[in-house]
Amino acid sequence: MQNYLEFEKPIATLEGKIRELRSAGQKDGVDIVDEIQKLEGKIRDQVEKLYKNLDPWQKTQVARHPQRPHCMDYIETLVEDFTPLAGDRLYSEDHAIIAGIGRWQGQRVAVLGHEKGSDTQGRLKHNFGMARPEGYRKAVRVMDMAERFGLPVVSLVDTAGAYPGIGAEERGQSEAIARCTDKCLQIGVPFVSVIIGEGGSGGALALATASKIMMLEHSIYTVASPEACASILWRSSEQANIAATALKVTAQDLLQLGVIDKIIAEPLGGAHRDRGTMIDDVGLAVSQELAQLATLTPQQLRDARRQKFLDMGRQGIA
């Protein structure tokens, strides 16, 4: 069953008419093929029109769509012989961050990613993709292993942010995020990160301080959620649409600002409308970037990655 966003109501209406026609045709034996084809054409035109002109707040809604491919969807399709690695060897296992090793389209890699969960039970298990300190410490452990064995690292980022609970803060949430970010800068192996949905705050940055950062066309990457920003500035989350525009959360804005390196186009109507094609396109894009980075030495990788982040925000400064 397709979930429709608020701005997709015209599409929902047309697709509802198609369902009604099909149901009526089956009962009465009426040939409705031509009428359905006309409506499908209208739907394609409507989807193209809507998605060509999405504003930042609408892109935020698309990035959060529950039917977008999640981390495990990519892993199950693209990573052969995936072996998950659990626990931080200090406190416990955190299911919000998936970590393991496998073969990305034939190449041995270490994989990290936020998993939000696809149903109620899964969302509770994975804490909606909001990691605790043990999740980031697990990521550090896996990155250490990747460097030891010369494995490239691929991260799939999709989180509203790190978990802000009391227990997480007591166990050193900020320190864990800082060390994870620092580890990203230290490893001397190719490192490619893809923002597949929502890249929120330090919780996303801790897995996205990579050699190459790519974003899906309708994903977002931001220092704070539009709702949080609006609550701080205007004491009301109802101004989230204004905050989304001011924060420059879209892939298009961030590419222009030099924060990311590449945008991966989504199928017409968003990744949730053609999950298979989206997953395949991400697989190819990551493989291409890994092949280019493979020519660099460990020190060249470290130096280039550090310089990349030092250069951010310096455009136009004499």
DATA-V313183 format. One record per pair of residues at least 12 apart in sequence whose ideal C-beta (glycine too) atoms are under 10 Angstrom apart, sorted by the first residue. I is the first residue (numbers start at 1). GAP is how many residues later the second one is. D is the distance in whole Angstrom. If there is no record, write none. Layout:
i=<I I>
gap=<GAP GAP>
d=<D D>
This chain:
i=<1 2 2 2 2 3 3 3 3 4 4 5 5 5 5 5 5 5 5 6 6 6 7 7 7 7 7 7 7 7 8 8 8 8 8 8 8 8 8 8 10 10 10 10 10 10 11 11 11 11 11 11 11 11 11 12 13 13 14 14 14 14 14 14 14 14 14 15 15 15 15 17 17 17 17 17 18 18 18 18 18 18 18 18 20 21 21 21 21 22 43 44 44 46 47 47 47 47 48 48 50 50 51 51 51 51 51 51 51 51 52 54 54 54 54 54 55 55 55 55 56 56 56 56 56 56 56 56 56 56 56 56 56 56 56 56 57 57 57 57 57 57 57 57 57 58 58 58 58 59 59 59 59 59 59 59 59 59 59 59 60 60 60 60 60 60 60 60 60 60 60 60 60 60 60 61 61 61 61 61 62 62 62 62 62 62 62 62 62 62 62 63 63 63 63 63 63 63 63 63 63 63 63 63 63 63 63 63 63 63 63 64 64 64 64 64 64 64 64 65 65 65 65 65 65 65 66 66 66 66 66 66 67 67 67 67 67 67 68 68 68 68 68 68 68 68 68 68 68 68 68 68 68 68 69 69 69 69 69 69 69 69 69 69 69 69 69 69 70 70 70 70 70 70 70 70 70 70 70 70 70 70 70 71 71 71 71 71 71 71 71 71 71 71 71 71 71 71 71 71 71 71 71 72 72 72 72 72 72 72 72 72 72 73 73 73 73 73 73 73 73 73 74 74 74 74 74 74 74 74 74 74 74 74 74 74 74 75 75 75 75 75 75 75 75 75 75 76 77 77 77 77 77 77 78 78 78 78 78 78 78 78 78 78 78 78 78 78 78 79 79 79 79 79 79 79 79 79 79 80 80 80 80 80 80 80 81 81 81 81 81 82 82 82 82 82 82 82 82 83 83 83 83 84 84 84 84 84 84 85 85 85 85 85 85 85 85 85 85 85 85 86 86 86 86 87 87 87 87 87 88 88 88 88 88 88 88 88 88 88 88 88 89 89 89 89 90 90 90 90 90 90 90 90 91 91 91 91 91 91 91 92 92 92 92 92 92 92 93 93 93 94 94 94 94 94 94 94 94 94 94 94 94 94 94 95 95 95 95 95 95 95 95 95 95 95 96 96 96 96 96 96 96 96 96 96 96 96 96 96 96 96 96 96 96 96 96 97 97 97 97 97 97 97 97 97 97 97 97 97 97 97 97 97 97 97 97 97 97 97 98 98 98 98 98 98 98 98 98 98 98 99 99 99 99 99 99 99 99 99 99 99 99 99 99 100 100 100 101 101 101 101 101 102 102 104 104 104 104 104 104 104 105 105 105 105 105 105 106 107 107 107 107 107 107 107 107 107 108 108 108 108 108 109 109 109 109 109 109 109 109 109 109 109 110 110 110 110 110 110 110 110 110 110 110 110 110 110 110 110 111 111 111 111 111 111 111 111 112 112 112 112 112 112 112 112 112 112 112 112 112 112 112 112 112 112 112 113 113 113 113 113 113 113 113 113 113 113 113 114 114 114 114 114 114 114 114 114 114 114 114 114 114 114 114 114 114 114 114 114 114 115 115 115 115 115 115 115 116 116 116 116 116 116 116 116 117 127 127 127 127 128 128 128 129 129 129 129 129 129 129 129 129 129 129 130 130 130 130 130 130 130 130 130 130 131 131 131 131 131 131 131 131 131 131 131 131 131 132 132 132 132 132 132 132 132 132 133 133 133 133 133 133 133 133 133 133 133 133 133 133 133 134 134 134 134 135 135 135 135 135 135 135 135 135 135 135 136 136 136 136 136 136 136 136 136 136 136 136 136 136 136 137 137 137 137 137 137 137 138 138 139 139 139 139 139 139 139 139 139 139 140 140 140 140 140 140 140 140 140 140 141 142 143 143 143 143 143 143 143 143 143 144 144 144 146 146 146 146 146 147 147 147 147 147 147 147 148 148 149 150 150 150 150 151 151 151 152 152 152 152 152 152 152 152 152 152 152 152 152 153 153 153 153 153 153 153 153 153 153 153 153 154 154 154 154 154 154 154 154 154 154 154 154 155 155 155 155 155 155 155 155 155 155 155 155 155 155 155 156 156 156 156 156 156 156 156 156 156 157 157 157 157 157 157 157 157 157 157 157 157 157 157 157 157 157 157 157 158 158 158 158 158 158 158 158 158 158 158 159 159 159 159 159 159 159 159 159 159 160 160 160 160 160 160 160 160 160 160 160 161 161 161 161 161 161 161 161 161 161 161 161 161 161 162 162 162 162 162 162 162 162 162 162 162 163 164 164 173 173 174 176 176 177 177 177 177 177 177 177 178 178 179 180 180 180 180 180 180 181 181 181 181 181 181 181 182 182 183 183 184 184 184 184 184 184 184 184 184 185 185 185 185 185 185 185 186 186 186 186 187 187 187 187 187 187 187 188 188 188 188 188 188 188 188 188 189 189 189 189 189 189 189 189 190 190 190 190 190 190 190 190 190 190 190 190 190 190 191 191 191 191 191 191 191 191 191 191 191 191 192 192 192 192 192 192 192 192 192 192 192 192 192 192 192 193 193 193 193 193 193 193 193 193 193 193 193 193 193 194 194 194 194 194 194 194 194 194 194 194 194 194 194 194 195 195 195 195 195 195 195 195 195 195 195 195 195 195 196 196 196 196 196 196 196 196 196 197 197 197 197 197 197 197 198 198 198 198 198 198 199 199 199 199 199 199 199 199 199 199 199 200 200 200 200 200 200 200 200 201 201 201 201 201 201 202 202 204 204 204 204 205 205 205 208 208 208 209 209 209 209 210 210 210 210 210 210 210 211 211 211 211 211 211 211 211 211 211 211 212 212 212 212 212 212 212 212 212 212 212 212 212 213 213 213 213 213 213 213 213 213 214 214 214 214 214 214 214 214 214 214 214 215 215 215 215 215 215 215 215 215 215 215 216 216 216 216 216 216 216 216 216 216 216 217 217 217 217 217 217 217 217 217 217 217 218 218 218 218 218 218 218 218 218 218 219 219 219 219 219 219 219 219 219 220 220 220 220 220 220 220 220 221 221 221 221 221 221 221 221 221 222 222 222 222 222 222 222 223 223 223 224 224 224 225 225 225 225 225 225 226 226 226 226 226 226 226 226 226 226 227 227 227 227 228 228 229 229 229 229 229 229 230 230 230 230 230 231 233 250 251 251 251 251 256 257 257 257 258 258 258 258 258 258 259 259 259 259 261 261 262 262 262 263 264 264 264 264 264 264 265 265 265 265 266 266 267 293>
gap=<66 13 65 270 271 62 63 64 269 12 61 45 53 56 57 59 60 265 267 51 52 55 43 44 47 48 50 51 54 55 38 39 42 43 50 53 54 57 261 262 32 33 36 37 39 40 31 32 33 35 36 39 40 258 262 31 30 33 25 26 27 28 29 30 31 32 33 24 25 28 31 18 19 22 25 26 14 17 18 19 21 22 24 25 12 12 14 15 18 14 226 224 225 223 221 222 223 226 220 221 219 220 166 167 215 216 217 218 219 222 216 163 164 196 198 216 186 189 190 195 164 166 170 184 185 186 187 188 189 190 191 192 193 194 196 197 163 169 183 184 185 186 187 188 192 160 183 186 192 158 159 160 161 185 190 191 192 193 194 211 138 158 159 160 162 165 166 167 180 181 183 184 187 189 190 157 159 180 183 209 135 154 155 156 157 158 204 207 208 209 210 95 132 133 134 135 136 137 152 153 154 155 156 157 158 159 186 187 188 207 208 52 94 96 133 134 155 156 161 132 133 153 205 206 207 208 50 51 52 53 57 206 51 203 204 205 206 208 48 50 90 128 129 130 148 150 151 198 202 203 204 205 207 210 49 87 89 127 128 147 202 203 205 206 207 209 210 213 28 43 44 45 46 47 48 52 56 59 86 88 126 127 205 25 26 27 40 41 42 43 44 45 46 55 58 84 85 86 87 88 123 125 126 12 26 41 43 44 45 46 50 54 84 42 45 83 123 198 202 203 205 206 24 30 37 39 80 82 84 120 122 201 204 205 208 209 212 23 25 27 29 36 38 40 79 81 204 203 198 199 202 203 205 206 24 25 26 27 31 33 76 78 201 202 204 205 206 208 209 21 22 23 24 25 26 30 32 75 204 22 23 24 25 26 27 28 19 20 21 22 27 16 18 19 20 21 22 27 29 17 18 19 28 14 15 16 17 18 27 13 14 15 16 25 26 27 53 54 56 57 60 12 13 14 52 12 47 50 51 54 44 45 46 47 48 49 50 51 52 53 54 88 45 48 49 52 43 44 47 48 51 81 82 86 41 42 43 46 47 80 81 40 41 42 43 45 46 79 41 42 45 32 33 36 37 38 39 40 41 42 43 44 45 69 74 20 22 27 29 30 31 32 34 36 37 40 17 18 19 20 21 29 30 31 32 33 34 35 36 38 39 40 42 63 66 67 107 15 16 17 18 29 30 32 33 34 35 37 38 39 40 41 42 45 58 62 83 106 109 110 13 14 15 16 17 28 31 37 40 41 58 12 13 14 36 39 40 41 42 43 44 46 47 56 108 12 13 42 41 44 45 48 50 49 52 48 50 88 179 182 183 186 175 178 179 181 182 185 181 44 45 47 83 179 180 183 184 187 38 41 42 43 44 37 42 43 44 45 80 81 83 177 178 181 29 32 33 34 35 36 37 39 41 42 43 44 45 77 79 81 31 35 40 41 42 43 44 45 23 24 26 27 30 31 34 41 42 43 44 45 68 72 79 81 94 95 96 16 26 41 42 43 44 45 46 80 81 83 94 12 13 14 15 16 17 21 41 42 43 44 45 46 82 83 84 85 86 89 90 92 93 12 13 14 16 41 43 44 12 13 14 42 43 44 81 82 12 32 36 38 41 31 32 35 28 29 30 31 32 34 68 69 71 74 75 29 30 31 32 33 34 35 38 70 73 28 30 31 32 37 42 45 46 49 72 73 75 76 30 31 33 35 36 37 39 41 44 29 30 34 35 36 37 38 39 40 41 42 43 44 46 47 34 37 38 42 24 27 28 33 38 41 42 45 68 71 72 26 36 37 39 40 41 42 43 44 45 47 66 67 70 71 34 35 38 39 42 43 46 38 42 14 16 37 38 40 41 44 45 67 68 36 39 40 41 42 43 44 46 47 66 42 41 12 37 40 41 43 44 46 48 64 39 42 43 41 42 43 44 45 36 39 40 41 42 44 151 39 41 40 38 39 40 148 36 38 39 35 37 38 39 40 59 134 137 138 139 141 142 149 30 31 34 36 37 38 39 40 54 57 58 137 36 37 38 39 40 56 128 129 132 133 135 136 29 36 37 38 39 40 41 49 51 52 53 54 55 58 131 36 37 38 39 40 41 51 52 126 130 36 37 38 39 40 41 42 43 46 47 48 49 50 51 53 56 58 62 64 36 37 38 39 40 41 42 46 49 58 61 36 38 39 40 41 42 44 45 47 48 37 38 39 40 41 43 44 62 65 67 68 16 37 38 39 40 41 42 43 44 61 62 63 64 67 12 14 15 18 38 39 40 41 42 43 44 40 37 39 29 30 28 26 30 24 25 26 27 28 29 30 24 28 27 22 23 25 26 27 29 21 24 25 26 27 28 128 24 27 23 26 21 22 23 24 25 26 27 121 125 24 25 117 120 121 123 124 23 116 119 120 22 23 24 111 114 115 118 108 109 110 111 112 113 114 115 117 22 101 104 105 107 109 112 113 20 21 22 99 100 101 102 103 104 105 106 108 111 115 16 17 18 19 20 21 22 98 99 102 110 114 18 19 20 21 22 69 70 93 94 95 96 97 98 100 101 12 14 15 16 17 18 19 20 21 22 67 68 93 96 14 16 18 19 20 21 22 25 66 68 70 88 91 92 95 12 13 18 19 20 21 24 25 26 56 59 65 68 69 18 19 20 23 68 75 82 83 86 18 19 21 22 23 74 75 21 22 23 24 27 51 14 16 20 21 22 23 24 50 52 55 61 20 21 22 23 24 25 28 49 20 21 22 23 24 27 21 22 16 17 18 19 16 18 104 13 51 52 96 97 99 100 50 51 79 83 95 98 99 50 78 79 81 82 85 90 91 93 94 97 48 49 50 73 74 76 77 78 80 81 92 93 96 41 42 46 47 48 49 76 95 96 37 41 46 47 48 49 50 68 71 72 75 35 36 37 39 40 44 45 46 47 48 49 35 47 48 49 50 54 55 62 65 66 69 33 34 35 46 47 48 49 50 53 54 61 32 33 34 45 47 48 51 52 53 54 30 31 32 35 41 44 45 47 52 24 27 28 29 30 31 33 34 26 27 28 29 30 32 33 38 39 21 22 25 26 27 28 32 24 25 26 19 23 25 12 15 18 19 22 24 13 14 15 16 17 18 19 20 21 23 12 13 16 17 12 15 13 14 15 17 18 20 12 13 14 16 17 12 13 13 12 13 14 15 59 55 56 58 50 53 54 55 56 57 49 50 53 54 28 47 23 26 27 22 14 17 18 20 21 22 12 13 16 20 12 15 14 12>
d=<9 7 7 8 8 7 6 6 8 10 10 10 8 5 7 9 7 9 10 10 8 7 6 10 8 9 9 5 7 9 9 8 7 9 9 9 9 10 9 9 9 9 5 9 9 8 9 6 10 6 6 7 10 8 10 10 10 9 6 8 10 6 5 10 10 7 10 8 9 6 10 9 9 6 9 10 9 9 6 10 5 7 10 8 10 10 6 6 7 7 9 7 9 10 6 4 9 8 6 8 8 10 9 8 8 10 7 6 7 9 9 9 7 8 10 9 7 8 7 9 8 10 8 10 8 10 9 4 5 9 8 8 5 5 9 8 10 7 7 4 8 8 4 7 9 9 9 9 10 9 5 8 6 8 7 5 8 9 10 9 8 9 9 5 9 8 6 9 8 9 10 5 10 6 9 9 10 10 10 10 9 9 9 4 8 9 8 9 5 8 8 9 8 9 5 5 8 10 9 8 10 6 5 5 9 10 8 9 9 9 9 9 9 8 7 6 10 8 10 8 10 9 7 8 5 9 8 9 7 9 9 8 8 9 9 4 8 8 9 10 8 7 5 9 8 9 9 9 7 5 5 10 8 8 10 9 9 7 9 9 6 8 10 5 9 6 6 8 10 9 9 6 6 7 6 9 9 8 9 6 8 8 10 10 9 5 9 9 4 6 4 8 10 9 8 9 5 9 6 10 10 7 9 10 7 8 6 10 9 8 9 9 9 9 8 10 9 10 7 10 9 6 10 10 9 7 9 6 10 8 7 10 9 6 6 8 9 7 8 8 9 6 7 9 10 8 10 9 9 8 5 8 9 7 9 9 6 6 10 9 9 10 7 8 7 4 10 8 9 8 9 4 7 6 8 8 6 9 9 6 4 8 8 8 10 10 10 8 5 6 9 9 5 7 4 8 10 10 7 5 5 6 10 7 7 4 9 9 9 9 5 5 7 9 10 10 7 10 8 6 8 10 8 9 7 10 8 9 6 8 10 8 4 8 8 4 4 9 8 6 10 9 9 8 8 6 9 7 6 9 9 9 10 10 9 7 5 8 10 6 10 8 10 5 10 10 9 10 7 9 7 9 8 10 6 5 8 4 3 8 8 6 9 9 10 7 9 9 10 5 5 7 10 9 10 8 10 6 7 8 9 9 5 5 8 6 6 4 7 9 5 10 10 7 9 7 9 7 7 6 7 9 10 9 10 5 9 9 4 7 10 6 6 9 10 9 10 10 9 8 7 7 5 8 5 9 10 9 9 10 8 7 5 8 8 5 6 10 8 4 9 9 10 10 10 9 9 7 8 8 8 8 7 10 10 8 6 9 7 7 7 7 10 6 8 8 5 9 9 9 7 9 10 9 7 6 9 9 10 8 9 6 8 8 6 5 7 5 9 9 9 9 10 8 10 5 7 10 7 4 9 9 5 7 5 7 9 10 8 9 8 10 10 10 8 5 8 7 10 10 9 5 6 8 9 7 7 4 7 9 9 10 10 9 10 5 10 9 10 8 6 4 7 7 9 10 9 8 7 8 10 9 4 8 7 9 9 7 6 5 4 9 9 8 9 9 9 8 8 10 7 9 10 6 10 9 8 9 6 4 9 6 7 9 8 8 7 10 6 9 10 8 7 9 9 6 4 7 9 9 8 8 9 8 10 6 6 6 6 4 8 9 9 9 7 7 9 6 6 9 9 9 9 9 6 10 8 9 8 5 8 7 5 10 7 7 8 8 9 9 6 9 9 5 5 5 9 8 4 8 9 9 9 7 10 8 10 8 8 9 10 8 10 9 9 9 9 8 10 8 9 4 6 9 7 4 9 9 9 8 5 8 9 9 10 6 8 7 10 10 9 9 8 9 10 10 5 8 9 7 6 8 6 5 10 9 5 9 10 10 9 9 10 9 8 5 7 8 5 9 8 10 7 9 8 7 10 6 10 9 9 8 5 6 6 10 8 10 10 9 9 6 10 9 10 6 9 10 5 4 7 7 9 9 9 5 10 7 8 10 10 8 7 6 7 5 7 8 9 8 9 10 9 8 5 8 8 9 10 10 6 10 9 8 8 8 8 4 7 9 10 10 9 4 6 9 7 9 10 10 8 6 8 5 9 8 10 8 9 6 7 5 7 8 8 5 9 9 5 9 9 5 5 9 9 9 9 8 9 7 5 4 6 8 9 8 10 10 8 10 8 6 7 6 8 5 6 9 8 10 6 9 5 8 8 9 10 6 9 9 10 9 9 4 4 7 4 7 10 9 10 8 7 8 9 8 6 10 8 7 6 3 9 10 8 8 10 9 9 9 8 10 8 9 5 7 10 8 5 10 8 8 9 9 10 9 4 7 8 7 6 5 9 9 5 10 9 8 9 9 9 7 7 8 4 7 9 8 10 6 10 7 6 6 10 7 10 7 9 9 10 10 10 8 8 8 9 9 8 3 7 9 5 5 10 10 9 10 9 10 10 7 7 10 9 6 8 8 5 9 8 4 6 9 7 10 6 10 10 10 8 4 5 8 10 10 9 8 8 7 6 7 5 8 7 9 10 9 5 9 9 5 6 10 7 10 7 4 8 4 8 7 5 7 9 9 10 9 10 9 9 9 8 5 7 7 9 10 9 7 6 7 7 9 10 7 7 7 4 7 5 8 5 8 9 8 10 9 9 8 6 6 9 8 9 9 7 10 7 9 6 8 8 10 7 6 8 8 8 9 9 8 7 6 4 7 10 9 10 9 10 8 8 6 9 8 6 9 10 10 7 6 6 8 8 8 10 10 7 8 10 9 9 10 8 10 9 7 9 9 7 10 9 9 10 7 9 10 9 8 9 9 6 8 6 9 7 5 7 9 5 7 9 9 10 5 9 8 7 10 9 9 9 10 7 5 6 8 10 9 10 9 10 7 6 5 7 6 8 6 8 7 9 4 9 7 8 9 5 9 8 6 7 7 8 5 8 6 9 6 7 9 8 10 9 6 8 6 7 5 4 9 8 8 10 8 8 10 10 10 5 10 6 7 10 9 8 6 10 10 9 9 9 9 8 9 10 4 6 8 10 9 10 9 7 8 7 9 6 7 7 9 8 5 8 4 9 9 7 10 9 8 7 10 9 8 8 9 9 9 9 4 7 8 4 4 9 9 6 7 9 5 8 9 9 8 9 4 8 8 6 10 7 4 9 10 10 9 9 9 5 9 10 10 9 8 8 7 9 7 6 8 9 6 10 9 6 9 8 8 7 9 8 10 8 6 6 9 5 9 10 9 7 10 6 8 8 10>
